[in-house]
Amino acid sequence: MLANKYEEKREVVAKDEELTYAMMDGSMCLIRQEGWKEVKLGRVFKARDLLDIKERGTVRQSEYVAHLGSRTDFLDKFDPLVLGQVGH
């Protein structure tokens, strides 16, 4: 694992280790016989999982969710990650 390999160089870069980062993005995909649909992707990680390895930001652990369908269905899956109700 990357974190183990560089353990001696590990340094937490955020002061508030309980800070949660949430990222979302989407991309259009052509689905056969259905047309274009948006795939949504979310990533959530804690500040305590940020590492500074050789001046390159690295995240030790993240939680992901991907969804093909409506925005509301995606958020039903993503919101619990952000609120810390699953994972970690």
Buried (B, 14 or more C-beta within 10 A) or exposed (E): EEBEEBEEEBEEEEEEEEEBBBEBEEEEEEEEEEEEEBBBBBBBBBBBBBBBBEEEEBBBEBBEBEBEEEEEEBBEBBEBBBEEEEBE
